[in-house]
Amino acid sequence: MIQHVRLALPLLAVLSLGACAPGGMNPQTRSIVGGTAGGAALGGVVGSFSGNAGLGALLGAGAGAGAGYLYDQSQRNSYNPPPRGRGRW
């Protein structure tokens, strides 16, 4: 019974984050929240194998938030070529 609860709680937390509507979020917040949710889910699953799903989800959420932030920064700094046109007019 306890094993099921250890797996169900991180899954429930991730699913509750999935209910949030991302329409009002800017791209940076969306990247960070997505990274946090994905990291928490993966950390919870990996942590459940070692016997501590909560700690795994917590560590995974932190790593996922950092990864989401770094992904957003890399997308902002990527090269966007200017539009091709027929001149200034």
DAGI-V123654 format. One line per field, one symbol per residue. ss: DSSP state (H for helix, E for strand, - for the rest). psi: psi as a letter, one per 40 degrees, with the letter a starting at -180 (. if undefined). burial: b if it has 16 or more other C-alpha atoms within 10 Angstrom, else e. Layout:
ss=???
psi=???
burial=???
This chain:
ss=-HHHHHHHHHHHHHHHHH---HHH--HHHHHHHHHHHHHHHHHHHHHHHH--HHHHHHHHHHHHHHHHHHHHHHHH-------------
psi=dddddddddddddddddeehhedeiidddddddddddddddddddddddeegddddddddddddddddddddddddeihhiiihafad.
burial=eeeeebbeebbeebeeeeeeeeeeeeebbbbbbbbbbbbbbbbbbbbbeeebbbbbbbbbbbbbbbbbbbebeeeeeeeeeeeeeeeee
